[in-house]
Amino acid sequence: MDILKAGDMKLTKSGGERIELLVAKWGNSLAVRLPANSAKQLGVGEGDTLIGEIAPDGRMILSAEGRPVGKSQIRRMHEFLSRQKMTTPVVEDMRREARY
């Protein structure tokens, strides 16, 4: 197994990144420092909230709270919508034929 320094990243089998974080004392609590490049990938900054999920096997999964949609996702959505066929509106026909 490779030895990683705090903040070093290593690719996992699933293609994600694995980061070694150092636990330090912060007042009466413990804290981990998130490397800047990891924070950038998550889209978080100082004062943002992370949601931590502790799995039954003891792993902790962190994700940004209410992660905003990024430019690449918006671009992909526009591309998807541009490939959709325009259909004829049917609501007016349905209203005319409806029996109230």
N, C-alpha and C positions, 0 to 999 in steps of 0.2 A: 504494500500500500504506500502511495506517495505521501510525504509529509507536506502539509500546506501551511504557509504562514497566514496569520489572520488577514482576511480580505482576498486571499488567493481564490481563483475559480478553477473548477475542473468540470468537464462535460460528463453528464451521466449517460447511462445506456439509452434512456428515453430521449436524449437530445437536449435536455434541460441543463442548467448550470448548478453546480453544487458549490457552496461557499462555506468556508470555515469562519465562524464569528467568535470573537473573544467575549466572554462574560466578565463584566467588571462591576464593582460596587459603585452605586450612585445614591448617595444618602443612605437611607435604610433599605433600599431596594437593590436589585441587580439589573444591569442593562447590557444590551448588545449594541455594538456600533455597526451600522449598515454602511458598507463602502459606497462611495459616490457613484461609481458606475452601476452598482446594483440598484441604488435609489433611482437613478435615471431610467433604467430598464423598467422598474415598477411604476415610474411616473409619480414619485412622491418626493416631497421636500420637507424641510423643517416645519413642524407643527401639524403635518398631515397624520391621519390615523391609519394604522395597519390593523388588520383583523388576523389574529392568530388562531389556527385550528390545531388542537393537539389530537393526533391520531391514536387509536388504541395501542399501536406498537411503540408509542413514545415519540414519534416524529412530530415536529411542529411545522405547519405550513402557514406562511405569511402571505397575505394579499392586500392590495390597496383597497380601502373602503370606497365604494362608489366610484370605481375606476372610470374616468371619462373615456369616451370613444376617441381614439387617436385619428390622425389624418389618414393613415394608411387604411384603417377600417372604413372611414367615410369614402375614400376613393374606391375601395372594393365594392361598397354598397352602390355607389353611383354607376360603376361598371355593370354590376348585376342588374340594376333597374333599367339601364340603357338597352340591355339584351331582351327585356320583356316586351311582348307584343301589346300594342294598344288595342283595347277591346271597346266595343260600343257600350255606352252607358245603358243600363237596363232598369235603373231605379224608376224613371218616369213611367216606363211601360208597366212596371209592377204596380205603381200607384194607381194608374188608370184602370187596371184590371182587378184591383183589390176590391173585395166586398166588405164594407164596414157595417 
